[in-house]
Amino acid sequence: MNAAELRAKLPRGLARHALAAGGHRPSAVLVGLEPGHGVWLTRRAPWLRSHAGQVSFPGGKIEAYDGSPEAAALREAAEEIGLDPASAEVLGCMDDFITGTGFHISPVVALLPEGVAFVASPGEVQEVFCLPFSTLLDKRFPVRRRAFWRGGERTFWVWPHPDHPVWGATAKILLNLAVLLRGAP
């Protein structure tokens, strides 16, 4: 998808269903879209306390000084992958998402410049990689999987990637994005 197609499917001021944070930890992630390429993701460093080694969007806690989910997502992306916040064209936020692990996530959608380059923060990010639009737009994906966790069977979405299968909250946010980009069934 090129920039014009992305802007048409995700117009500026993208509306979101905001949820009350309740006792969950407010956080924001950057859903960075590179026209003609795909959506950028990270593999978290294996030594982190939370979600070590998992695939995620760049992002983290919304600090009091951030002022908005958009500011938090851009700040976190600058810290984690070296994104220049001025180079991102923020389109808006997708629906908030609450995880089973206690996070209240605001996904911030932004167009990134073509040919963007990243530098992973060695303290937080093991790798930065792209999930191509061809996978995101393929109606065969994501697939549902089942696993036992904390004494019960759970079902969850999984997106294919040759090196990093994407599951959990990241997979659900990607599914919401895919629905927006695919348009009517």
Short mmCIF file of the C-alpha atoms (twelve columns), coordinates in Angstrom:
data_MODEL
# 
_entry.id   MODEL 
# 
loop_
_atom_site.group_PDB 
_atom_site.id 
_atom_site.type_symbol 
_atom_site.label_atom_id 
_atom_site.label_alt_id 
_atom_site.label_comp_id 
_atom_site.label_asym_id 
_atom_site.label_seq_id 
_atom_site.Cartn_x 
_atom_site.Cartn_y 
_atom_site.Cartn_z 
_atom_site.pdbx_PDB_model_num 
ATOM 1   C CA . MET A 1   0.000   0.000   0.000  1 
ATOM 2   C CA . ASN A 2   1.297   3.416   -0.878 1 
ATOM 3   C CA . ALA A 3   0.928   6.568   1.242  1 
ATOM 4   C CA . ALA A 4   -2.226  7.760   -0.551 1 
ATOM 5   C CA . GLU A 5   -3.947  4.399   -0.042 1 
ATOM 6   C CA . LEU A 6   -2.965  4.369   3.638  1 
ATOM 7   C CA . ARG A 7   -4.244  7.920   4.181  1 
ATOM 8   C CA . ALA A 8   -7.543  7.001   2.483  1 
ATOM 9   C CA . LYS A 9   -8.045  3.946   4.726  1 
ATOM 10  C CA . LEU A 10  -6.692  5.670   7.859  1 
ATOM 11  C CA . PRO A 11  -7.614  9.357   7.565  1 
ATOM 12  C CA . ARG A 12  -6.090  11.921  9.937  1 
ATOM 13  C CA . GLY A 13  -7.974  12.079  13.180 1 
ATOM 14  C CA . LEU A 14  -8.640  8.353   13.051 1 
ATOM 15  C CA . ALA A 15  -11.404 7.853   15.603 1 
ATOM 16  C CA . ARG A 16  -10.927 5.514   18.509 1 
ATOM 17  C CA . HIS A 17  -12.965 3.980   21.222 1 
ATOM 18  C CA . ALA A 18  -11.160 5.158   24.358 1 
ATOM 19  C CA . LEU A 19  -11.492 2.939   27.416 1 
ATOM 20  C CA . ALA A 20  -11.212 3.994   31.054 1 
ATOM 21  C CA . ALA A 21  -7.840  2.825   32.347 1 
ATOM 22  C CA . GLY A 22  -9.223  1.670   35.685 1 
ATOM 23  C CA . GLY A 23  -6.408  -0.023  37.573 1 
ATOM 24  C CA . HIS A 24  -4.505  -0.866  34.381 1 
ATOM 25  C CA . ARG A 25  -1.166  0.723   33.476 1 
ATOM 26  C CA . PRO A 26  -1.692  3.390   30.780 1 
ATOM 27  C CA . SER A 27  0.625   2.844   27.828 1 
ATOM 28  C CA . ALA A 28  0.905   3.793   24.186 1 
ATOM 29  C CA . VAL A 29  2.446   2.016   21.224 1 
ATOM 30  C CA . LEU A 30  3.445   3.308   17.813 1 
ATOM 31  C CA . VAL A 31  1.868   1.439   14.916 1 
ATOM 32  C CA . GLY A 32  4.406   2.692   12.376 1 
ATOM 33  C CA . LEU A 33  3.457   2.132   8.736  1 
ATOM 34  C CA . GLU A 34  6.034   2.489   5.986  1 
ATOM 35  C CA . PRO A 35  4.293   3.007   2.625  1 
ATOM 36  C CA . GLY A 36  5.105   0.266   0.143  1 
ATOM 37  C CA . HIS A 37  6.601   -1.899  2.863  1 
ATOM 38  C CA . GLY A 38  4.551   -2.737  5.972  1 
ATOM 39  C CA . VAL A 39  4.205   -2.240  9.725  1 
ATOM 40  C CA . TRP A 40  7.297   -2.030  11.947 1 
ATOM 41  C CA . LEU A 41  7.607   -4.208  15.046 1 
ATOM 42  C CA . THR A 42  10.252  -4.947  17.650 1 
ATOM 43  C CA . ARG A 43  11.450  -8.051  19.409 1 
ATOM 44  C CA . ARG A 44  11.942  -7.112  23.050 1 
ATOM 45  C CA . ALA A 45  15.260  -7.830  24.710 1 
ATOM 46  C CA . PRO A 46  15.325  -11.219 26.489 1 
ATOM 47  C CA . TRP A 47  16.354  -9.772  29.883 1 
ATOM 48  C CA . LEU A 48  13.447  -7.354  30.328 1 
ATOM 49  C CA . ARG A 49  11.161  -7.876  33.349 1 
ATOM 50  C CA . SER A 50  7.984   -7.633  31.310 1 
ATOM 51  C CA . HIS A 51  7.257   -9.533  28.083 1 
ATOM 52  C CA . ALA A 52  10.917  -10.478 27.545 1 
ATOM 53  C CA . GLY A 53  11.713  -11.667 24.017 1 
ATOM 54  C CA . GLN A 54  8.201   -11.055 22.732 1 
ATOM 55  C CA . VAL A 55  7.198   -9.196  19.593 1 
ATOM 56  C CA . SER A 56  5.684   -5.785  20.237 1 
ATOM 57  C CA . PHE A 57  5.214   -2.338  18.822 1 
ATOM 58  C CA . PRO A 58  7.622   0.321   20.056 1 
ATOM 59  C CA . GLY A 59  5.979   1.850   23.093 1 
ATOM 60  C CA . GLY A 60  5.581   1.924   26.823 1 
ATOM 61  C CA . LYS A 61  4.165   3.737   29.798 1 
ATOM 62  C CA . ILE A 62  2.383   7.070   29.319 1 
ATOM 63  C CA . GLU A 63  4.231   9.434   31.643 1 
ATOM 64  C CA . ALA A 64  2.530   12.455  33.242 1 
ATOM 65  C CA . TYR A 65  4.734   14.795  31.185 1 
ATOM 66  C CA . ASP A 66  3.768   13.181  27.853 1 
ATOM 67  C CA . GLY A 67  0.437   14.980  27.606 1 
ATOM 68  C CA . SER A 68  -1.130  12.459  25.207 1 
ATOM 69  C CA . PRO A 69  -0.867  8.894   23.961 1 
ATOM 70  C CA . GLU A 70  0.568   10.264  20.702 1 
ATOM 71  C CA . ALA A 71  3.385   12.059  22.545 1 
ATOM 72  C CA . ALA A 72  4.132   8.953   24.622 1 
ATOM 73  C CA . ALA A 73  4.231   6.645   21.580 1 
ATOM 74  C CA . LEU A 74  6.575   8.984   19.690 1 
ATOM 75  C CA . ARG A 75  8.837   9.424   22.727 1 
ATOM 76  C CA . GLU A 76  9.036   5.678   23.289 1 
ATOM 77  C CA . ALA A 77  9.731   5.018   19.585 1 
ATOM 78  C CA . ALA A 78  12.567  7.558   19.704 1 
ATOM 79  C CA . GLU A 79  14.023  5.840   22.789 1 
ATOM 80  C CA . GLU A 80  13.574  2.252   21.589 1 
ATOM 81  C CA . ILE A 81  14.273  2.393   17.851 1 
ATOM 82  C CA . GLY A 82  15.735  5.841   17.207 1 
ATOM 83  C CA . LEU A 83  12.750  7.188   15.269 1 
ATOM 84  C CA . ASP A 84  12.871  10.940  14.743 1 
ATOM 85  C CA . PRO A 85  9.407   12.021  15.998 1 
ATOM 86  C CA . ALA A 86  9.320   14.844  13.440 1 
ATOM 87  C CA . SER A 87  9.499   12.271  10.625 1 
ATOM 88  C CA . ALA A 88  6.270   10.512  11.684 1 
ATOM 89  C CA . GLU A 89  2.908   11.678  10.350 1 
ATOM 90  C CA . VAL A 90  0.482   10.791  13.137 1 
ATOM 91  C CA . LEU A 91  -2.924  9.817   11.753 1 
ATOM 92  C CA . GLY A 92  -4.640  9.135   15.069 1 
ATOM 93  C CA . CYS A 93  -5.348  6.337   17.526 1 
ATOM 94  C CA . MET A 94  -7.027  2.984   17.063 1 
ATOM 95  C CA . ASP A 95  -9.329  1.522   19.713 1 
ATOM 96  C CA . ASP A 96  -7.759  1.169   23.147 1 
ATOM 97  C CA . PHE A 97  -6.907  -2.354  24.227 1 
ATOM 98  C CA . ILE A 98  -6.661  -3.850  27.715 1 
ATOM 99  C CA . THR A 99  -4.385  -6.854  28.159 1 
ATOM 100 C CA . GLY A 100 -4.676  -9.770  30.504 1 
ATOM 101 C CA . THR A 101 -1.362  -8.671  32.020 1 
ATOM 102 C CA . GLY A 102 -2.686  -5.323  33.239 1 
ATOM 103 C CA . PHE A 103 -1.819  -2.851  30.477 1 
ATOM 104 C CA . HIS A 104 -4.206  -0.267  28.963 1 
ATOM 105 C CA . ILE A 105 -2.780  0.289   25.473 1 
ATOM 106 C CA . SER A 106 -3.519  3.210   23.141 1 
ATOM 107 C CA . PRO A 107 -2.288  2.244   19.635 1 
ATOM 108 C CA . VAL A 108 -1.081  5.365   17.790 1 
ATOM 109 C CA . VAL A 109 -1.010  5.034   13.993 1 
ATOM 110 C CA . ALA A 110 1.620   6.975   12.042 1 
ATOM 111 C CA . LEU A 111 3.012   7.009   8.532  1 
ATOM 112 C CA . LEU A 112 6.797   6.732   8.458  1 
ATOM 113 C CA . PRO A 113 9.065   7.934   5.660  1 
ATOM 114 C CA . GLU A 114 9.912   5.444   2.935  1 
ATOM 115 C CA . GLY A 115 13.339  3.927   3.512  1 
ATOM 116 C CA . VAL A 116 13.236  4.726   7.242  1 
ATOM 117 C CA . ALA A 117 16.180  3.294   9.191  1 
ATOM 118 C CA . PHE A 118 16.153  2.309   12.845 1 
ATOM 119 C CA . VAL A 119 18.730  1.831   15.568 1 
ATOM 120 C CA . ALA A 120 17.547  -0.590  18.240 1 
ATOM 121 C CA . SER A 121 18.220  0.446   21.824 1 
ATOM 122 C CA . PRO A 122 20.400  -2.391  23.122 1 
ATOM 123 C CA . GLY A 123 18.886  -2.108  26.594 1 
ATOM 124 C CA . GLU A 124 15.323  -2.670  25.385 1 
ATOM 125 C CA . VAL A 125 15.127  -4.003  21.834 1 
ATOM 126 C CA . GLN A 126 16.766  -7.085  20.378 1 
ATOM 127 C CA . GLU A 127 15.588  -6.472  16.816 1 
ATOM 128 C CA . VAL A 128 13.427  -4.214  14.640 1 
ATOM 129 C CA . PHE A 129 11.607  -5.901  11.756 1 
ATOM 130 C CA . CYS A 130 8.724   -5.377  9.362  1 
ATOM 131 C CA . LEU A 131 5.523   -7.361  8.845  1 
ATOM 132 C CA . PRO A 132 4.750   -6.788  5.151  1 
ATOM 133 C CA . PHE A 133 1.448   -5.368  3.980  1 
ATOM 134 C CA . SER A 134 1.008   -8.534  1.870  1 
ATOM 135 C CA . THR A 135 0.700   -10.545 5.104  1 
ATOM 136 C CA . LEU A 136 -1.446  -7.934  6.830  1 
ATOM 137 C CA . LEU A 137 -3.886  -7.819  3.910  1 
ATOM 138 C CA . ASP A 138 -4.018  -11.606 3.403  1 
ATOM 139 C CA . LYS A 139 -7.446  -12.737 4.655  1 
ATOM 140 C CA . ARG A 140 -6.015  -16.137 5.658  1 
ATOM 141 C CA . PHE A 141 -4.307  -14.406 8.565  1 
ATOM 142 C CA . PRO A 142 -4.193  -14.204 11.471 1 
ATOM 143 C CA . VAL A 143 -4.998  -17.720 12.673 1 
ATOM 144 C CA . ARG A 144 -6.444  -18.772 16.039 1 
ATOM 145 C CA . ARG A 145 -4.315  -20.936 18.317 1 
ATOM 146 C CA . ARG A 146 -4.947  -22.569 21.684 1 
ATOM 147 C CA . ALA A 147 -2.615  -23.063 24.616 1 
ATOM 148 C CA . PHE A 148 -2.791  -23.746 28.334 1 
ATOM 149 C CA . TRP A 149 -1.789  -20.805 30.517 1 
ATOM 150 C CA . ARG A 150 -2.255  -20.260 34.249 1 
ATOM 151 C CA . GLY A 151 -4.364  -23.370 34.615 1 
ATOM 152 C CA . GLY A 152 -6.762  -22.765 31.747 1 
ATOM 153 C CA . GLU A 153 -7.039  -23.083 28.014 1 
ATOM 154 C CA . ARG A 154 -6.677  -19.790 26.141 1 
ATOM 155 C CA . THR A 155 -7.242  -18.890 22.506 1 
ATOM 156 C CA . PHE A 156 -5.236  -16.181 20.809 1 
ATOM 157 C CA . TRP A 157 -4.384  -14.756 17.386 1 
ATOM 158 C CA . VAL A 158 -1.075  -15.487 15.638 1 
ATOM 159 C CA . TRP A 159 0.360   -13.683 12.609 1 
ATOM 160 C CA . PRO A 160 2.981   -15.562 10.591 1 
ATOM 161 C CA . HIS A 161 6.520   -14.285 10.202 1 
ATOM 162 C CA . PRO A 162 9.506   -16.420 9.164  1 
ATOM 163 C CA . ASP A 163 11.496  -15.501 12.277 1 
ATOM 164 C CA . HIS A 164 9.041   -14.013 14.772 1 
ATOM 165 C CA . PRO A 165 5.470   -15.267 15.061 1 
ATOM 166 C CA . VAL A 166 3.339   -12.416 16.378 1 
ATOM 167 C CA . TRP A 167 0.771   -13.176 19.091 1 
ATOM 168 C CA . GLY A 168 -0.919  -11.635 22.123 1 
ATOM 169 C CA . ALA A 169 -1.897  -7.975  22.305 1 
ATOM 170 C CA . THR A 170 0.320   -7.130  19.328 1 
ATOM 171 C CA . ALA A 171 -1.515  -9.682  17.173 1 
ATOM 172 C CA . LYS A 172 -4.906  -8.312  18.230 1 
ATOM 173 C CA . ILE A 173 -3.880  -4.729  17.441 1 
ATOM 174 C CA . LEU A 174 -2.585  -5.923  14.058 1 
ATOM 175 C CA . LEU A 175 -5.936  -7.629  13.423 1 
ATOM 176 C CA . ASN A 176 -7.765  -4.364  14.180 1 
ATOM 177 C CA . LEU A 177 -5.405  -2.582  11.775 1 
ATOM 178 C CA . ALA A 178 -5.924  -5.237  9.091  1 
ATOM 179 C CA . VAL A 179 -9.703  -4.840  9.350  1 
ATOM 180 C CA . LEU A 180 -9.335  -1.088  8.762  1 
ATOM 181 C CA . LEU A 181 -6.943  -1.566  5.828  1 
ATOM 182 C CA . ARG A 182 -8.906  -4.391  4.199  1 
ATOM 183 C CA . GLY A 183 -12.112 -2.354  4.242  1 
ATOM 184 C CA . ALA A 184 -15.464 -4.037  3.650  1 
ATOM 185 C CA . PRO A 185 -15.349 -7.870  3.498  1 
# 
